[in-house]
Amino acid sequence: MANIKQESFGKLSDGREAKIFTLRNNKGNELKVTDYGARIVSIRFRDKSFKNKFVLKTYPDVSGYEKDATAGIVFVDEGEDFSKIIWNAQTIIEGVKFTAEIDDKHAEIIYSISNDNEVSITYEATGAEDISTQLVFSADELPTSEINPYAEGATNGLISGKNIYDIIDKPAEVLMEVGMFGYDPGCPIDYLEAGLKNAADIFSAPSSIDVKIYATQNKLHVEEVDGGFAIRTSSTKSEDGKIKSQTVYVFKNRK
């Protein structure tokens, strides 16, 4: 289990106060999430020179996220309502759990970070057709990033424009490395049991950082945006309105 710290994240324009939760693993890497929109605020990853890299587009307090709804946003049926409310927050053994209800829709998200630098986002929803999150990565920290999507007919190349890939429906292949698996009992994630698939590999040569993406969802949305690039996974519409899915980002230094 990661160490978790809770602090104030400032106030919104209407006076509501937001909280920020910092999850830190035993390698000193951090995941920060806020109850405003249940969004990811920051991911801090130490590169091979032990320098801190804040790999996401980020703002110092909640006011920045009130003005820019694209960073770390949660989508429930493409609506914006869930991104503008304060979610109920609870620290649990896996990390931080957020829940919210609007009308007949209930959504739940669990964020965690393992000692193997796996940032996990687990989604559940009822009364909805889709739920997903979008992370916006910083071009300053991950410049000239190349993507290798695990999609039929897709090819490697620099991230540019806007693309939607159909993720190949095959179980994830996880490369075992010395030092992985065995830091804490709840981690790492059991990729096969969770039904995770390879979604994409992203590599920034200037920073020598790899980002490996795994997902249970069917589609990967990749878009070049101002100051970086956005990554989003989404599912096909649920027939019964019940959704349970997961996306995992694994951060590595390329030697």
N, C-alpha and C positions, 0 to 999 in steps of 0.2 A: 504494500500500500504506500502511495506517495504521501509525503508530508503536505498538509493543507493549511493554508493561512487565509483568514477572511478579513477584509478591510472595506472601508467606504470607498466608492468609486465616483463620488460627487453627486450632484443633483441635476435632474432634467429641468427643462425650461418651465415645467408646470409644478416644480417643487418636489417631485418624487425623488427619493434617494435610492441610488443603485449600490450594489455591493460587488466586489471583485474577489475571486477566489484564486489563490496561487497554489498550484500543485507542483511539487518539486520531487524529482527522483534522486537516487543516491549518487548519480553522476553530475548533479548540479544543474541539470536541464529542467526547464520550467514550462508549464502550461498555465495560462491565465484565462479564466472565463468569468463572465458577468451575468447576473440575473436579469439585466435589461436585454430582452430578446433572446436570452439563453445562448448568447453568442461567445465564440472564442475571441479573446482580446489579443493574446500574444503567445507565441511559441519562442522560447529562447533555447538555442542549441549551441553547444560549444564545438567549434571546429577543431581540426587536428592540431592547431597551434594553441588550443585552449582559449581562444578569443570568443566572446559572446556574439552570436549572430541572432538578431531578432528577425526571423524569417518572414513574418507576416506584416502586411500594412497595418499600422497600429496608431492609436491616439492615446494621449496621457490620461484622459478622464472620459466619463460617459457622454459629455457634451459633443465630443467628436463623432461618436457613434449615433447620436441623435440626428446630426446633420448628414452623415454619410451612412446610409443604411446598407451599403453593399458589403462591408467588411464583417466577416464572420456571421453572416445573417442566416437565420433559420427560415426555411420555406415550408409552409403547410398549405398545400393546394395552391401554391403560387401567391397566396395572399400576404399582405404586409402586416396584418393585425398582430400576429404572434411576435413579430420583430419589434413592436412598439410597447409591449407590456412588460411589467416586472413579473418574472416567473417565480414560483415557489422553489426555494433552494434547500437542499439537504445534503450534508456530507455523509457518505456511505463508505463501506470498505473499498469499493472500486474507485471512488473519486468523488465527484459532485453530481448530484441528480437534480434535474430541473423538471417541473411539471407545470402545465397550464391548461385551462379550459376556456374556450370561447364558443358560445352557443352549444351545439351538439358535438363539437370537436374537442377531443382530449389528446394532448401531446406530452411525451416524456422523452428526455434526452439525458444520457449519462456520459460524462466526459472523464477520461482517465489518462494517465501517462505511466508507462511501466519503466522498469530499470533498463529495459532494452530499447528505450526511446521510441516506443510505440504509443502514438497518440490515438486513442480509440474514441469514436463517437458512436454510441448505440442509440437507435431511434425506436420509439414505439408510438403508435397513434391509433385512435379509434374514431370513426365517423369521418375519416379523411381518405383521400385517394392517394396522397403522396406526402412524404416529409423528407427533407434533405437540408444540408447546410452548405454554405459556400465560403471557402477560405480565399482570401486575396493575398498572394505571396508578393513580397517586396522585390522589385528588380534591383534595388541597391544591394541587397544581401544575396540574391540569387540571380545574377545577371546572365544574359545570353543562355537561358535554360533550354535544354533539349528534352523532348518528350518521346518516350517509346510507349505508345498505347497498346494494350492487349485487346485489340479489336480486329475483326476480320478485314483484311485488305489494308490496314493502317500501316504507315511507315514512320520511321524515326525522322525527327526534324526539329528545328527551332520552333518554340511556341510563337504563333502569330495568328492574328485574326480570331475567328470564333469557330469552334468545331464541336460536334457531338458524336461520341463514339459508342457503339454497341459492344459492351464488354463480353468477351468470349466466356461462355458458360462452362468453365472448367475449374476444378478445385485449385486453390492457390498452391504454388510451389515455393516453399520457404527455404532459403539457403541457410544451412546450419553453419554457425561460425564459432570459433573459440571464444568462450566468455559469455555466450548467449544462454538463455534458459536456465533458470535456477537461482535467481536473485531473491525472489519472494514468492510465496505459495500461490498467490492469485495471478501471477504473471509468468510467462508471457501469455498472450492470447492463443487459444487452441484454434488455429485457422481452419482446420478441417471440420471440427465440430461446429464452428460458427457458420460454416458454409461460405467463407470468404474466398473471393477469386482475385487473381491478378488483374488490376485495373490499368496501372501505368507505372513506369519508372521515369523520374525526372532527374536530370543531372545538370548542375551548373559547373562548368569547367573552371571559371575564375575562382569560385569559392571551394571547389572540390567537395561539394555536398550533394549527396544522393537523397532523394525523397521517393520512397516506394509506397505506392497506394494500393490498398486491397479493399474490396467492397463486396457486399452481398447484393448490391443493387445492379441494375441492368445497363444503365447509361452513365457515361462520363462526359461532363460538359467542361470544356477548356476554352478560356477566352483571354485574349490579350487586352488589358485595361490600362488606364492611366497609372503609371508608377509600378506596374507589375503584371501579374496574370492571376486569373480567378480559376479555381478548381471546384467543381460541384459534382456530386453523384446523385442520381435519382432513380426511382423505380418506375415500372409500368403501373398503371392504375390498378388499385386493389378492387376486386369485385365485392368483397364483404365489408370494406371500410376498415379493416384491421391490418395494421402494418407493423412489422418488426424487421429492422435491418441494421446494418453496421458498416461504417467506413473506418479504415485504419491507415494512418500515415506513419511510416517508419523512417526516421532520420539517421543517416550514416555519413561518416567521413570516408571518402575514397582515398585509398593509400597511394 
